[in-house]
Amino acid sequence: MPNLDQYLDQQREQFENELYELLRIPSISTDSQHGEDVRRAAGWLVDHLSNLGLTTELIENGGHPIIYAESAPVAGAPTVLVYGHYDVQPPDPLDQWLTPPFEPTVRDGNVYARGATDDKGQMLTHVKSAQAWLQTEGKLPVRLKFLIEGEEEVGSDSLYRLLDQSPEKLECDVVVVSDTSQFGPGQPAITYGLKGIAYFELRLKGPKQELHSGTFGGAVTNPANTLARMIAALTDENGRVQIPGFYDDVIPLSDQERSQFAELAFDEAAFMQQIGVDGVSGEQGYSTLERRWARPTCDVNGIWGGYQGEGGKTVLPAEAGAKFSFRLVPNQDTKKIAESLRQMLTGLCPPGIKMELIDMHSCPGVLVPLDSPYVAAASQAIERGFGRQPVFIREGGSIPIVTAFSEKLGVDTLLLGWGLDDDNTHGPNEKFCLADFHRGIKASAYLWEELSKIGQ
């Protein structure tokens, strides 16, 4: 593909400048004061995709706009839905940024700006690869459908409505998402598994008001004491979740997967240093990577109750509560777990305490078969773009929209992340490696060619 490669090399500076244009727009979806900025970013993408010759529309669906663009069908070749988002997180705390968050700054080969890696930079690689094909060949080897939303950081309500209202519009053979990370610098990866999540809030109410702990302690049930016992009961000393039936539907890791994880160049000492701890723990019998990626977990996300001010105050709290979540592996049933949890906690709740368990949100885990022809095509494309074979990894986080694509469209998603896990996503000094930006464009361009061979 000499014409394509030459074009990509010639356009490097222009591609970077256009990335910086998009990064300068403070499209913060959660902040109503930036509503016009969000629309400006949407307009920038509409103009960009329209200028490529794609049929493009701005979809108003009750919230921030969705951009949809499509190329012409290609006989005998798959249809690929490319998903991304143009909205970004708030940049706070501003005083921790070395340079302003919406003034893209290049340092040591990285561009620093809010949205650089999440997800403007990664999303734009696919737009630029489509541009390269159209400018050099006049057509794409597959049909592309771009679906770029402005509410990923606030729940994707408009997109979920669109999936319910017009699934036929988004019909495809496979979805491509670049909003994750490589395994490490210079080591690209394909993420083939995501954990699901089940998130709860537990509220305990005791006496009608705070009481003197000396006068009433030992006679009145203490909500904070009760909360501590109930939360402690969720896991045992070996890191195993104690909810009845919790592991019933867990698919064990295969010997092949465990072997692949063990062969990865993972430095546990460096991992501990990176996050500032002097040891790791978790479910016995599993490695750190296995625990993070492929075993279900339980974590308290917040806890409160009683006096929190300076000094001491001898009170028996009237209320206590906690937020906690379970990261679930594919095949676990969120509804079964929620009901079993409720029964367990109800049985642990003593007289004198009123318990409220709030099921806040959930989504199941996702697993893409490693023998999928789409995975094989992606592997070939990434090796051509990055000069190195990708490794296959799972991810401990959850991406609910991927579950929705599976349920509503009946297709698998290729998670092809060009970022790095130290890109400071959602934090100060977010960055994206410019070399990976260009490698991602090249890998994406090769991906359309590799996917076009499926079914031929």
ABEGO torsion letter per residue (X at the ends): XAAAAAAAAAAAAAAAAAAAAAAABBBBAABAAAAAAAAAAAAAAAAAAAAAGBBBBBBBAGBBBBBBBBBBBBBGBBBBBBBBBABBBBAOBAAABABBAABBBBBGGBBBBBGAAOAAAAAAAAAAAAAAAAAAAGBBABBBBBBBBAAAAAGGAAAAAAAAABAAAABBABBBBBABBBABBGBBBBBABBBBBBBBBBBBBBBABBBBAAAABGABBBAAAAAAAAAAAABBAAGBBABBGAAAABBBBBAAAAAAAAABBBBAAAAAAAAGBABBBEBBGBBAAAAAAABBBBBBABBBEEBABBEBBBBBBABBBBBBBBBBBBGBBAAAAAAAAAAAAAAABBBGBBBBBBBABBBBBBBBBAABAAAAAAAAAAAAAAGBBBBBBBBABBBAAAAAAAAAAGBBBBBBBABBAAAGBGBBGBBBBAAAAAAAAAAAAAAAAAAAABGX
